Amino acid sequence: MFYGESTVAIDDKGRLAIPTSYREQLSALCANRLVVTYNPFERECLWVFPLPEWERTRDQVMQLSSFNTAHRDLQRKLVGAAARVELDGNGRILLPHTARQVAALQKQGVLLGIGAKFELWSEAAQRARLELPIEEKDISDDMRQLRF
């Protein structure tokens, strides 16, 4: 399980160094093979999956009926735009150019460990997201059961 927030540099070629704290786990979990794709629910965010988790997610999404417009959109954004990447000898991955543009990623990003996957945000988008509180009207019954 991945958790934590890391500011990451993105070089001119679009390479991002995966924080060293995740590298050993990724090596064991997926032999350093990852998949980068769009977050279909939020702008300026990419999802980064270890390959086995990606395959599970991909298979579930592709089982949805393509006769439903929302299903097709999800399939396009998640599966159609997916790119396999692999950590190089320096622990970097090459982010696809289009994905960097869509997520507004420039020189810096924020990598969040979110359980079985990562979210990659532009710094500005992540900061804006954090500044928005969860409003009372958005709290689900499941959230109300949580005890902190």
N, CA, C and O of each residue as an XYZ file, in Angstrom:
592
protein
N       0.841     -1.169      0.000
C       0.000      0.000      0.000
C       0.892      1.239      0.000
O       1.860      1.334      0.755
N       0.540      2.174     -0.861
C       1.311      3.411     -0.985
C       0.602      4.545     -0.240
O      -0.623      4.654     -0.278
N       1.367      5.362      0.416
C       0.822      6.554      1.062
C       1.930      7.592      1.184
O       3.118      7.269      1.166
N       1.517      8.814      1.306
C       2.472      9.897      1.465
C       2.445     10.842      0.282
O       1.924     10.525     -0.788
N       3.029     12.022      0.507
C       3.071     13.090     -0.493
C       4.523     13.449     -0.751
O       5.290     13.683      0.183
N       4.896     13.491     -2.021
C       6.265     13.834     -2.399
C       6.243     14.851     -3.524
O       5.535     14.678     -4.516
N       7.026     15.919     -3.365
C       7.227     16.844     -4.466
C       8.280     16.226     -5.365
O       9.336     15.803     -4.895
N       7.990     16.172     -6.667
C       8.907     15.529     -7.615
C       9.245     16.497     -8.743
O       8.408     17.283     -9.188
N      10.489     16.419     -9.190
C      10.944     17.235    -10.309
C      10.676     16.490    -11.611
O      10.768     15.264    -11.672
N      10.346     17.242    -12.636
C      10.146     16.692    -13.968
C      11.141     17.402    -14.874
O      11.126     18.628    -14.982
N      12.011     16.627    -15.528
C      13.040     17.261    -16.352
C      12.483     17.653    -17.724
O      11.321     17.388    -18.032
N      13.323     18.283    -18.533
C      12.888     18.790    -19.841
C      12.415     17.688    -20.787
O      11.645     17.953    -21.710
N      12.870     16.459    -20.565
C      12.449     15.337    -21.404
C      11.172     14.680    -20.892
O      10.649     13.759    -21.519
N      10.671     15.154    -19.754
C       9.446     14.590    -19.198
C       9.685     13.422    -18.260
O       8.768     12.648    -17.986
N      10.914     13.287    -17.763
C      11.218     12.192    -16.843
C      10.999     12.640    -15.404
O      11.328     13.759    -15.012
N      10.435     11.729    -14.647
C      10.129     11.970    -13.244
C      10.811     10.887    -12.423
O      10.672      9.702    -12.726
N      11.538     11.275    -11.399
C      12.187     10.293    -10.523
C      11.188      9.845     -9.461
O      10.643     10.663     -8.720
N      10.958      8.545     -9.399
C      10.097      7.981     -8.363
C      10.867      8.088     -7.041
O      12.037      7.711     -6.985
N      10.238      8.590     -5.986
C      10.940      8.703     -4.703
C      11.540      7.358     -4.269
O      10.938      6.300     -4.450
N      12.725      7.434     -3.702
C      13.446      6.216     -3.313
C      12.651      5.373     -2.320
O      12.805      4.152     -2.285
N      11.807      6.006     -1.516
C      11.029      5.257     -0.527
C      10.051      4.264     -1.162
O       9.596      3.338     -0.491
N       9.725      4.442     -2.435
C       8.792      3.539     -3.121
C       9.507      2.515     -4.021
O       8.899      1.518     -4.413
N      10.747      2.739     -4.342
C      11.408      1.938     -5.380
C      11.536      0.462     -5.038
O      11.290     -0.385     -5.896
N      11.911      0.131     -3.817
C      12.055     -1.273     -3.441
C      10.712     -1.994     -3.513
O      10.624     -3.119     -4.004
N       9.670     -1.330     -3.018
C       8.331     -1.913     -3.062
C       7.869     -2.113     -4.505
O       7.278     -3.145     -4.826
N       8.130     -1.144     -5.370
C       7.734     -1.274     -6.775
C       8.513     -2.367     -7.477
O       7.966     -3.081     -8.317
N       9.776     -2.501     -7.141
C      10.574     -3.563     -7.741
C       9.990     -4.927     -7.399
O       9.871     -5.790     -8.269
N       9.627     -5.122     -6.139
C       9.068     -6.408     -5.703
C       7.655     -6.628     -6.234
O       7.293     -7.747     -6.598
N       6.861     -5.567     -6.279
C       5.451     -5.676     -6.647
C       5.222     -5.844     -8.143
O       4.359     -6.616     -8.562
N       5.999     -5.118     -8.949
C       5.684     -5.089    -10.380
C       6.928     -5.073    -11.272
O       6.839     -4.727    -12.450
N       8.072     -5.440    -10.726
C       9.332     -5.441    -11.482
C       9.553     -4.088    -12.175
O      10.051     -4.029    -13.299
N       9.173     -3.005    -11.484
C       9.360     -1.627    -11.963
C       8.539     -1.269    -13.193
O       8.854     -0.300    -13.883
N       7.499     -2.031    -13.474
C       6.621     -1.744    -14.608
C       5.355     -1.072    -14.100
O       4.647     -1.602    -13.243
N       5.085      0.117    -14.654
C       3.957      0.933    -14.237
C       3.113      1.319    -15.438
O       3.531      1.145    -16.582
N       1.947      1.835    -15.178
C       1.071      2.365    -16.219
C       0.628      3.756    -15.792
O       0.182      3.961    -14.663
N       0.756      4.709    -16.712
C       0.336      6.092    -16.482
C      -0.900      6.335    -17.340
O      -0.923      5.998    -18.524
N      -1.929      6.925    -16.729
C      -3.143      7.244    -17.469
C      -3.827      8.444    -16.839
O      -3.429      8.909    -15.771
N      -4.857      8.940    -17.505
C      -5.604     10.075    -16.991
C      -6.436      9.665    -15.792
O      -6.904      8.530    -15.700
N      -6.613     10.597    -14.881
C      -7.616     10.451    -13.834
C      -8.923     10.900    -14.482
O      -9.070     12.085    -14.783
N      -9.864     10.007    -14.705
C     -11.080     10.385    -15.431
C     -12.051     11.230    -14.620
O     -13.063     11.687    -15.152
N     -11.759     11.444    -13.341
C     -12.687     12.146    -12.465
C     -12.224     13.537    -12.052
O     -13.029     14.344    -11.588
N     -10.932     13.827    -12.217
C     -10.409     15.114    -11.775
C      -9.403     15.648    -12.781
O      -8.594     14.899    -13.328
N      -9.465     16.947    -13.017
C      -8.545     17.592    -13.952
C      -7.160     17.719    -13.327
O      -6.996     17.687    -12.107
N      -6.192     17.861    -14.187
C      -4.803     18.109    -13.801
C      -4.255     17.044    -12.859
O      -3.489     17.345    -11.944
N      -4.656     15.803    -13.091
C      -4.185     14.688    -12.279
C      -4.039     13.456    -13.159
O      -4.913     13.143    -13.968
N      -2.924     12.764    -12.987
C      -2.702     11.485    -13.652
C      -2.724     10.386    -12.596
O      -2.434     10.629    -11.425
N      -3.066      9.199    -13.017
C      -2.956      8.030    -12.156
C      -1.759      7.225    -12.616
O      -1.508      7.089    -13.813
N      -1.024      6.694    -11.654
C       0.140      5.849    -11.925
C      -0.079      4.548    -11.164
O      -0.117      4.524     -9.934
N      -0.221      3.466    -11.929
C      -0.524      2.150    -11.358
C       0.673      1.212    -11.477
O       1.346      1.220    -12.507
N       0.961      0.406    -10.459
C       1.827     -0.760    -10.668
C       1.101     -1.690    -11.653
O      -0.125     -1.790    -11.623
N       1.841     -2.353    -12.505
C       1.227     -3.140    -13.575
C       0.143     -4.114    -13.100
O      -0.928     -4.135    -13.706
N       0.354     -4.926    -12.048
C      -0.720     -5.857    -11.647
C      -2.007     -5.144    -11.224
O      -3.099     -5.628    -11.525
N      -1.904     -4.026    -10.546
C      -3.095     -3.271    -10.143
C      -3.765     -2.664    -11.364
O      -4.993     -2.608    -11.444
N      -2.956     -2.211    -12.318
C      -3.507     -1.680    -13.564
C      -4.305     -2.744    -14.302
O      -5.412     -2.478    -14.769
N      -3.755     -3.937    -14.408
C      -4.442     -5.002    -15.143
C      -5.792     -5.329    -14.506
O      -6.771     -5.569    -15.214
N      -5.848     -5.341    -13.177
C      -7.109     -5.592    -12.474
C      -8.114     -4.475    -12.780
O      -9.275     -4.742    -13.090
N      -7.656     -3.233    -12.689
C      -8.523     -2.080    -12.951
C      -8.976     -2.062    -14.407
O     -10.161     -1.892    -14.693
N      -8.032     -2.236    -15.317
C      -8.342     -2.253    -16.758
C      -9.407     -3.294    -17.080
O     -10.357     -3.007    -17.809
N      -9.255     -4.495    -16.544
C     -10.207     -5.568    -16.830
C     -11.606     -5.222    -16.325
O     -12.597     -5.506    -16.999
N     -11.691     -4.613    -15.145
C     -13.003     -4.212    -14.625
C     -13.650     -3.157    -15.518
O     -14.838     -3.242    -15.829
N     -12.875     -2.178    -15.920
C     -13.403     -1.094    -16.760
C     -13.852     -1.631    -18.115
O     -14.888     -1.212    -18.632
N     -13.101     -2.536    -18.683
C     -13.438     -3.049    -20.005
C     -14.619     -4.021    -19.977
O     -15.169     -4.351    -21.028
N     -15.011     -4.479    -18.799
C     -16.204     -5.322    -18.690
C     -17.490     -4.501    -18.720
O     -18.576     -5.053    -18.894
N     -17.371     -3.195    -18.552
C     -18.554     -2.339    -18.620
C     -19.092     -2.307    -20.050
O     -18.326     -2.367    -21.012
N     -20.396     -2.213    -20.177
C     -21.026     -2.184    -21.496
C     -20.644     -0.914    -22.253
O     -20.762      0.190    -21.721
N     -20.194     -1.071    -23.479
C     -19.831      0.099    -24.292
C     -21.065      0.771    -24.909
O     -20.928      1.742    -25.654
N     -22.254      0.267    -24.609
C     -23.481      0.911    -25.083
C     -23.845      2.118    -24.222
O     -24.723      2.899    -24.588
N     -23.180      2.272    -23.087
C     -23.419      3.387    -22.180
C     -22.353      4.455    -22.433
O     -21.160      4.152    -22.431
N     -22.775      5.693    -22.648
C     -21.847      6.784    -22.973
C     -20.811      7.000    -21.880
O     -19.630      7.167    -22.185
N     -21.218      7.000    -20.622
C     -20.270      7.211    -19.517
C     -19.247      6.082    -19.463
O     -18.077      6.317    -19.159
N     -19.681      4.860    -19.754
C     -18.751      3.725    -19.778
C     -17.705      3.922    -20.876
O     -16.512      3.717    -20.652
N     -18.162      4.317    -22.053
C     -17.228      4.545    -23.166
C     -16.227      5.647    -22.825
O     -15.035      5.522    -23.105
N     -16.719      6.719    -22.224
C     -15.820      7.812    -21.834
C     -14.786      7.331    -20.824
O     -13.608      7.669    -20.937
N     -15.208      6.560    -19.852
C     -14.277      6.005    -18.866
C     -13.258      5.099    -19.546
O     -12.067      5.173    -19.245
N     -13.710      4.254    -20.451
C     -12.801      3.357    -21.167
C     -11.782      4.135    -21.991
O     -10.607      3.770    -22.030
N     -12.223      5.201    -22.648
C     -11.306      6.021    -23.445
C     -10.265      6.707    -22.575
O      -9.068      6.654    -22.858
N     -10.738      7.352    -21.509
C      -9.841      8.136    -20.663
C      -8.889      7.261    -19.866
O      -7.728      7.619    -19.672
N      -9.366      6.134    -19.409
C      -8.547      5.290    -18.552
C      -7.718      4.288    -19.350
O      -6.503      4.201    -19.170
N      -8.362      3.546    -20.214
C      -7.671      2.479    -20.940
C      -7.072      2.986    -22.247
O      -5.923      2.680    -22.567
N      -7.844      3.756    -22.998
C      -7.363      4.236    -24.288
C      -6.135      5.116    -24.196
O      -5.312      5.128    -25.111
N      -6.002      5.844    -23.119
C      -4.882      6.770    -22.957
C      -3.737      6.186    -22.135
O      -2.746      6.876    -21.898
N      -3.845      4.956    -21.703
C      -2.833      4.357    -20.831
C      -1.503      4.156    -21.560
O      -1.464      3.824    -22.745
N      -0.432      4.365    -20.824
C       0.918      4.162    -21.368
C       1.748      3.363    -20.370
O       1.845      3.714    -19.194
N       2.341      2.286    -20.863
C       3.248      1.499    -20.009
C       4.571      2.231    -19.908
O       5.096      2.726    -20.906
N       5.102      2.298    -18.709
C       6.397      2.910    -18.467
C       7.185      1.995    -17.530
O       6.613      1.162    -16.828
N       8.486      2.165    -17.534
C       9.332      1.349    -16.674
C      10.409      2.231    -16.057
O      10.969      3.105    -16.718
N      10.689      1.990    -14.785
C      11.748      2.740    -14.134
C      13.072      2.440    -14.818
O      13.402      1.280    -15.068
N      13.833      3.491    -15.121
C      15.153      3.288    -15.701
C      16.160      3.052    -14.584
O      15.776      2.948    -13.419
N      17.427      2.967    -14.920
C      18.472      2.700    -13.939
C      18.596      3.751    -12.858
O      19.183      3.498    -11.806
N      18.044      4.933    -13.109
C      18.078      6.018    -12.124
C      16.749      6.184    -11.394
O      16.549      7.167    -10.681
N      15.839      5.223    -11.571
C      14.558      5.277    -10.878
C      13.579      6.265    -11.464
O      12.676      6.732    -10.770
N      13.747      6.596    -12.751
C      12.875      7.574    -13.405
C      11.919      6.878    -14.361
O      12.207      5.807    -14.895
N      10.761      7.528    -14.562
C       9.832      7.100    -15.606
C       9.670      8.264    -16.584
O       9.812      9.429    -16.213
N       9.374      7.931    -17.819
C       9.121      8.940    -18.841
C       7.616      9.134    -18.964
O       6.892      8.223    -19.365
N       7.155     10.331    -18.616
C       5.732     10.643    -18.707
C       5.382     10.980    -20.155
O       6.100     11.755    -20.786
N       4.308     10.424    -20.695
C       3.902     10.758    -22.056
C       3.637     12.261    -22.190
O       3.091     12.890    -21.284
N       4.027     12.818    -23.322
C       3.910     14.255    -23.565
C       2.467     14.737    -23.418
O       2.218     15.732    -22.738
N       1.528     14.054    -24.038
C       0.122     14.467    -23.970
C      -0.385     14.431    -22.539
O      -1.114     15.328    -22.114
N      -0.009     13.411    -21.798
C      -0.443     13.314    -20.402
C       0.103     14.485    -19.584
O      -0.600     15.037    -18.739
N       1.351     14.858    -19.836
C       1.925     16.017    -19.131
C       1.144     17.289    -19.458
O       0.891     18.113    -18.579
N       0.769     17.439    -20.717
C       0.008     18.629    -21.113
C      -1.358     18.666    -20.441
O      -1.753     19.692    -19.888
N      -2.076     17.555    -20.488
C      -3.425     17.496    -19.920
C      -3.382     17.763    -18.416
O      -4.265     18.436    -17.885
N      -2.378     17.249    -17.732
C      -2.271     17.429    -16.286
C      -1.568     18.733    -15.910
O      -1.377     19.014    -14.727
N      -1.183     19.528    -16.906
C      -0.502     20.816    -16.672
C       0.762     20.640    -15.847
O       1.077     21.466    -14.990
N       1.486     19.553    -16.114
C       2.727     19.289    -15.392
C       3.874     20.005    -16.073
O       4.098     19.840    -17.272
N       4.594     20.795    -15.309
C       5.733     21.549    -15.828
C       7.018     20.973    -15.230
O       7.403     19.848    -15.547
N       7.661     21.727    -14.388
C       8.942     21.328    -13.792
C       8.778     20.582    -12.475
O       9.668     19.835    -12.069
N       7.649     20.778    -11.808
C       7.409     20.153    -10.512
C       6.034     19.510    -10.507
O       5.104     19.978    -11.163
N       5.931     18.437     -9.759
C       4.651     17.790     -9.557
C       4.553     17.307     -8.124
O       5.514     17.394     -7.360
N       3.395     16.801     -7.769
C       3.183     16.228     -6.451
C       2.692     14.803     -6.666
O       1.669     14.575     -7.312
N       3.438     13.846     -6.113
C       3.088     12.434     -6.215
C       2.486     12.008     -4.884
O       3.126     12.113     -3.838
N       1.243     11.523     -4.934
C       0.550     11.069     -3.734
C       0.381      9.564     -3.796
O      -0.100      9.034     -4.798
N       0.770      8.869     -2.737
C       0.474      7.449     -2.619
C      -0.957      7.310     -2.136
O      -1.300      7.784     -1.053
N      -1.797      6.659     -2.938
C      -3.226      6.521     -2.616
C      -3.571      5.035     -2.625
O      -4.270      4.562     -3.520
N      -3.089      4.313     -1.646
C      -3.406      2.892     -1.558
C      -2.668      2.077     -2.601
O      -1.448      1.927     -2.529
N      -3.400      1.549     -3.570
C      -2.822      0.656     -4.575
C      -2.234      1.388     -5.774
O      -1.639      0.761     -6.651
N      -2.395      2.715     -5.822
C      -1.891      3.486     -6.955
C      -1.356      4.822     -6.469
O      -1.395      5.125     -5.277
N      -0.856      5.616     -7.406
C      -0.401      6.967     -7.124
C      -1.251      7.952     -7.909
O      -1.799      7.624     -8.961
N      -1.350      9.169     -7.379
C      -1.885     10.286     -8.134
C      -0.725     11.245     -8.368
O       0.084     11.485     -7.472
N      -0.650     11.786     -9.571
C       0.375     12.761     -9.913
C      -0.329     14.050    -10.310
O      -1.063     14.092    -11.298
N      -0.096     15.098     -9.532
C      -0.748     16.381     -9.714
C       0.268     17.444    -10.067
O       1.444     17.324     -9.724
N      -0.179     18.489    -10.755
C       0.632     19.692    -10.847
C       0.625     20.298     -9.445
O      -0.322     20.104     -8.683
N       1.681     21.030     -9.112
C       1.739     21.639     -7.776
C       0.562     22.577     -7.532
O      -0.041     22.555     -6.458
N       0.236     23.396     -8.520
C      -0.849     24.365     -8.353
C      -2.193     23.668     -8.153
O      -2.985     24.082     -7.306
N      -2.453     22.624     -8.918
C      -3.731     21.916     -8.802
C      -3.839     21.204     -7.457
O      -4.907     21.197     -6.846
N      -2.751     20.609     -6.995
C      -2.769     19.926     -5.700
C      -2.995     20.929     -4.568
O      -3.773     20.673     -3.649
N      -2.321     22.054     -4.641
C      -2.482     23.083     -3.616
C      -3.929     23.590     -3.602
O      -4.524     23.739     -2.536
N      -4.485     23.851     -4.772
C      -5.870     24.325     -4.853
C      -6.832     23.281     -4.289
O      -7.796     23.626     -3.605
N      -6.573     22.021     -4.573
C      -7.432     20.928     -4.098
C      -7.385     20.840     -2.571
O      -8.411     20.648     -1.918
N      -6.191     20.981     -2.017
C      -6.043     20.895     -0.562
C      -6.710     22.061      0.156
O      -7.151     21.921      1.297
N      -6.784     23.200     -0.503
C      -7.384     24.379      0.112
C      -8.913     24.293      0.170
O      -9.552     25.049      0.902
N      -9.490     23.381     -0.597
C     -10.948     23.204     -0.574
C     -11.322     22.214      0.523
O     -10.934     21.047      0.459
N     -12.064     22.661      1.518
C     -12.471     21.723      2.566
C     -13.574     20.791      2.052
O     -14.276     21.111      1.092
N     -13.709     19.666      2.691
C     -14.841     18.788      2.408
C     -16.044     19.417      3.106
O     -16.045     19.600      4.324
N     -17.048     19.738      2.332
C     -18.218     20.404      2.895
C     -19.190     19.398      3.486
O     -19.223     18.232      3.094
N     -19.969     19.868      4.424
C     -20.944     19.019      5.120
C     -21.846     18.281      4.128
O     -22.135     17.099      4.317
N     -22.290     18.967      3.075
C     -23.205     18.345      2.102
C     -22.543     17.205      1.323
O     -23.237     16.370      0.741
N     -21.207     17.166      1.308
C     -20.477     16.145      0.557
C     -20.105     14.923      1.396
O     -19.584     13.941      0.868
N     -20.367     14.982      2.681
C     -19.982     13.878      3.557
C     -20.981     12.733      3.389
O     -22.184     12.902      3.586
N     -20.458     11.576      3.025
C     -21.307     10.398      2.810
C     -21.576      9.688      4.140
O     -20.919      9.955      5.147
N     -22.544      8.791      4.123
C     -22.830      7.994      5.319
C     -21.614      7.167      5.721
O     -21.332      7.012      6.909
N     -20.893      6.635      4.731
C     -19.676      5.867      5.017
C     -18.645      6.730      5.741
O     -17.984      6.261      6.667
N     -18.507      7.976      5.326
C     -17.550      8.889      5.970
C     -17.964      9.177      7.411
O     -17.112      9.310      8.290
N     -19.253      9.272      7.648
C     -19.737      9.568      8.998
C     -19.418      8.442      9.979
O     -19.372      8.670     11.188
N     -19.204      7.259      9.481
C     -18.894      6.104     10.342
C     -17.426      6.068     10.754
O     -17.064      5.334     11.673
N     -16.577      6.848     10.089
C     -15.154      6.854     10.402
C     -14.905      7.465     11.782
O     -15.590      8.403     12.191
N     -13.932      6.930     12.478
C     -13.541      7.466     13.788
C     -12.069      7.813     13.732
O     -11.223      6.940     13.538
N     -11.763      9.099     13.904
C     -10.374      9.568     13.848
C      -9.850      9.774     15.245
O      -8.697     10.169     15.421
